[in-house]
């Protein structure tokens, strides 16, 4: 997959080229309006990366209101969305709205996790980053830097904070992304012949076991 801002010159030709090679075209970090999104979809863009983040929503230009990229994506039933569902990048109420409008079949839960996530002492591999109260930030406090969430946290946030049914949250973290990325023949569901990548959680949705290719992984 490859991300691009569809309103930029050449983006439509770029999308047509990469999709002809079997690459998923995704719109990201964009100020695309409704017409831009319609044209982008016609050129092969079928995914919105980091939905709500680094893209416009309804806004005023002078005295008049205009739609943003977010509203334009909602109105296009053929565009899937990825959501950083750590409860920070997208508030739980908005996550609930994404699920309501796009459904589990069009929504992926993603981490956007940085290397700092695996740092045992919370120190960063990038001197510009820090973790504070479970949030990865730039040290100067100017912005959220990325995420320090793991996939189990995304499921807990979706279920416990956004009120999304567990079965939908699980599918948004497994089945839907596998289908979008074209790997559902081996990933995304528990079926005979597929990779045995499985997690087990307790009733509080805390991770208890991880299997990678059928082998137990220490957590």
N, C-alpha and C positions, 0 to 999 in steps of 0.2 A: 504494500500500500504506500501511497505517497500523498502528502498534504500540500495544498496550495490555496492561495486566496483567489477565488474565481473571478473577482472583478478586475484583476490585473491583466494587462495586455498579454495575449498569447496563452492564457490559462485554458481556454476552450480547446485549442489545438493540442496543448499538452495533455489534457485529460483524454482526448480521443486517441492520442498515441499510446499512452500508458495502458489504457483499458484494452487496447488491441493486443497488448502483450500479456494480458491476464493480471494486471496490477490494479488494485482498488484505488480509485481517485476519491480523495477526501478533502472537503473544504475546511479551512482552519485559519485562525488568526486573521479574521476578515471583517470588512465593513460592507459586505455584499447586501444589496437591497433585494426586493422581491424579484424584479426582472433579472437581476444577476443570477439569483438562485435558480430560477426557471431555466435560464440559458445553460447554467452549469449542469443541471440535471440532464438536460438534453444532450450535453456533451459527454456525459458519463460519470459525473460526480454523484455518488450514491451514499456518502457517509459524511457526517459532521463530527469533526474531532473536538474533544473538550467542549462539548455543548455548553453554551452560556459563557464560557471563559474566552476572553480575547475576541469577542464578536459583539456586534451591536444588538440592542433591543429597541423597543419603541422609543423614539426620541423626537425632540423638536428641532426644526431648522428654521430659525426666525420665529414666526408666530404659528407655524403649522406643524402638526405631528406627522411623523413618517414611521413606517414599519422598519424593523431592523432585520438582521440575519436570522435571529431566533424565531421571530414570527413567520418569516418566509420558509424556514425549515419545517416548522409545525404544519404549515399549509401544504407541504409537499409530502404526500403519503409514501413516496418511493425512497425518501432519504432516511437512512438509519442514523442513530446518534450514539455517541460515546459520552458517558457522564462520569466525572471524577466524584464518586459518591462517598467521600470521606466525611461528609457533613460540614466541610469547611469551604471547599471550592464552590459547591452548590448546596445551599441550605436545604434541609430535609423537606420543607414545604415545596420548594421548586422541584426537588427530586420526585416527590409525589405527583406533581403536575406533569412532569415528563412521562412518568409511567402511565398516567391517565390518558394523555394525548397520543403517545407513541406506542404504548404497550410493550410487553416483554419481548415480542418478536422483532421490534425495531430499536430496542435500547440495549446497549452494552454497559456494564459497570467496569470501569477501568481505574487503575491506581495512579498513574502518572508518577510512580514512586522514583525518587532519586537514590543515588548510591548511599546517601546518609541513612536511609531506612535500615540498612544492614550494619550500621556502625554500632558495636556493642556498648559504647560509652556515650552515644549521642553526639559525638564529634563529627564534623563534616569532612568529606573528601574535598570540598570546595570551600576555601576560606571565607567566601562571601555568604555562606549559608549557616543557619542554626535551627535547632528545634526548640520551640517554646510552647509549653502546654499542648503538646501533641500536634503542633503546626510547624511545618517547614517554612521558614521565612528568610528573606535577605536580612543580614545583620544590621543594615541601616534602617530597617523597619519600613521600607518603602513599598514592599509587595510580598505576597505569598510566592515562595520560590518554586514550589512544585509540591509533591506530596511525600509523606512518610508513612502512608497507609499500605497495608497488605490486603489481599482479596477478602480475607475473613472479616476484616473491619468493614469493608464495603457492604457485605451481606448484612452484618449487624445493623449498620446505619440505615440501610434500606428497609429492614423489617421493623426494628425497634423505634427508629426515629421518624421514618417517613410512612410507616404503616402499610408498606407493600407486602402482599402475601409472600410467605417464604418460598413457595414453589416458583413464583415469578422472579424473585430476587436470584434464586439459584440458576434459573434458566438464563437470566441476563448476564450472569457471570460465567456461563459455560456454553450452553447450546447456541445462543444468539451470536456471540463473537466467533464461534467455530464455523457457523454457517456463513457469516459475512466474509470471513477470511478464506473460505473454501477448503477447510480442513476437517469438515464434519464427518468425513469417512473414517477418521481415526481419533478425533477429539470431540468433546462437548457433551457426551452422554455415556451412560454405562451400558454397553452392549458387547456381546461376544465378538471378539476380533479387534476391538478398539484398544488403544493404549489405556492401561489401567492406572490413570492419574485420578486419584480419588481422595477427597478429604472427608473426615468424620468430625461432627460437631456435637456438643452436648445440648441439653434443652435450653441453655442460655446462649447458644450459638458461639460458644467458646471452642476453639480448635483443640481436638484431642488426638487425632491421628492424621498423618499424611502418607499417602502411597504414591510413589512416582514409578511408573512402568511396573506396577505391582509390588514394588519393594518398599518396605517401611522406611520412612525418613524421620530421624530424630528432630523433635521440635522443642 
